[in-house]
Amino acid sequence: MTERRCGTCRWYDVEGFARHHGENDPGGMGFCRRYPPQPDFIRHWHMWQEAKTSPGLPDELVFGIWPETHDEDWCGEWQAQDPHA
């Protein structure tokens, strides 16, 4: 039986994480694609502050962020990767 952890889950996306962060080796990190991205305000605080003072930009910015997990993490939503995909 496959070990139930993020790195063996069908929802784990290493390639997308690497592209998003501009890295060739994401160091065991990836995105969990099980559910839609969640709003995130804290990580992009500096962009929100810039939007508040820049003409033509919206007063509020909401970013959808995929949860970042390590390949050794796990949760109760694990599903085996499709070997035929």
Secondary structure per residue as TSV (DSSP state, phi and psi in degrees):
chain	resnum	aa	ss	phi	psi
A	1	M	-	360.0	142.0
A	2	T	-	-72.5	138.8
A	3	E	-	-65.9	132.1
A	4	R	-	-85.6	95.8
A	5	R	S	-148.9	165.4
A	6	C	G	-55.0	-41.8
A	7	G	G	-62.3	-17.7
A	8	T	G	-111.5	8.6
A	9	C	B	-89.6	144.7
A	10	R	T	-64.5	-21.9
A	11	W	T	-89.8	-4.3
A	12	Y	E	-82.9	127.4
A	13	D	E	-123.0	98.0
A	14	V	H	-79.1	-41.9
A	15	E	H	-62.6	-44.5
A	16	G	H	-62.9	-38.9
A	17	F	H	-62.4	-45.5
A	18	A	H	-62.6	-43.5
A	19	R	H	-63.1	-44.3
A	20	H	H	-60.4	-40.6
A	21	H	H	-95.6	0.3
A	22	G	T	64.4	39.5
A	23	E	-	-120.1	146.7
A	24	N	S	-84.6	-35.3
A	25	D	-	-122.8	102.1
A	26	P	-	-76.1	6.1
A	27	G	T	64.2	39.4
A	28	G	T	81.3	12.6
A	29	M	E	-104.9	155.8
A	30	G	E	-163.2	175.5
A	31	F	E	-95.9	144.3
A	32	C	E	-92.4	117.1
A	33	R	-	-102.6	21.4
A	34	R	S	-65.7	-42.7
A	35	Y	S	-124.4	167.4
A	36	P	-	-60.5	157.5
A	37	P	-	-57.2	150.4
A	38	Q	E	-104.3	148.6
A	39	P	E	-61.2	141.5
A	40	D	E	-137.7	122.9
A	41	F	S	-107.0	-35.0
A	42	I	S	-67.2	-47.5
A	43	R	T	-62.0	-27.7
A	44	H	T	-112.9	30.9
A	45	W	H	-57.6	-42.7
A	46	H	H	-62.7	-36.7
A	47	M	H	-70.1	-36.1
A	48	W	H	-64.9	-42.2
A	49	Q	H	-63.0	-40.7
A	50	E	H	-63.6	-40.8
A	51	A	H	-64.0	-34.0
A	52	K	H	-66.8	-26.2
A	53	T	H	-109.3	-0.3
A	54	S	S	-105.1	125.0
A	55	P	T	-65.7	141.6
A	56	G	T	91.1	-12.5
A	57	L	S	-96.5	151.1
A	58	P	-	-63.8	155.0
A	59	D	S	-70.3	-27.9
A	60	E	-	-131.1	138.4
A	61	L	-	-122.0	133.6
A	62	V	-	-122.0	129.5
A	63	F	E	-111.2	138.0
A	64	G	E	-92.9	122.4
A	65	I	E	-119.7	129.6
A	66	W	-	-75.4	139.7
A	67	P	-	-61.1	134.5
A	68	E	E	-96.1	129.7
A	69	T	E	-132.6	159.4
A	70	H	E	-90.5	151.8
A	71	D	T	-64.3	-16.4
A	72	E	T	-89.0	-9.6
A	73	D	-	-68.5	170.6
A	74	W	-	-157.7	164.4
A	75	C	-	-153.9	179.3
A	76	G	T	-81.6	1.1
A	77	E	T	-101.2	9.2
A	78	W	-	-56.4	138.3
A	79	Q	-	-138.0	139.8
A	80	A	B	-60.4	146.5
A	81	Q	-	-69.3	145.3
A	82	D	-	-79.2	114.5
A	83	P	T	-67.5	-13.7
A	84	H	T	-99.3	0.4
A	85	A	-	-79.5	360.0
